[in-house]
Amino acid sequence: MCPQGFRQQQQRNIRKFILQNILRSVTLLIDVANTITESHKPPIPYHTSALSGEAWVDELLTGHPECIRTELSMHRAAFLELISTLQGLGHSNSKHIMLKEQLAIFLYTCITGLTL
């Protein structure tokens, strides 16, 4: 191969090497951008029930058995037994809030650290 042909081959190899590295860099930047975009998706609301207060507690008691366990960390039977025990100890509904709602608020706050 003549020196001119060797030089042209070297230049093609260098261009190919540069192009490959540019493509790798672009691919890496796209991956980083996708990762950043995915991590900044808006949160999906968890509490979407239109119900509040006593209706929410009734929904927990009559809905899927795992809902009450997830929200209050106890099964329906345990919740109802606790209500019965509290009533036996003299606790009752307040003027505006039923006893079962009071207990649900207390348990929910204890379990999650959040308020309704």
QUIQUIRA-V896267 format. One line per field, one symbol per residue. ss: DSSP state (A for helix, B for strand, O for the rest). phi: phi as a letter, one per 20 degrees, with the letter a starting at -180 (. if undefined). burial: + if it has 9 or more other ideal C-beta (glycine too) atoms within 8 Angstrom, else -. Layout:
# QUIQUIRA-V896267
ss = ???
phi = ???
burial = ???
This chain:
# QUIQUIRA-V896267
ss = OOAAAAAAAAAAAAAAAAAAAAAAAAAAAAAAAAAAAAAOOOOOOOOOOOOOOAAAAAAAAAOOAAAAAAAAOOOAAAAAAAAAAAAAOOOOOOOOOOAAAAAAAAAAAAAAOOOO
phi = .fgffffffffffffffffffffffffffffffffffffdfffegeedffebmffffffffdeggffffffdmbfgffffffgfffffeofbfefdcfgffgfffffgfffemddf
burial = -----+--+--------------------------------------------+-++++++-----+++-++-+-+--++-++--++---------+-+++++++-+++-+-----
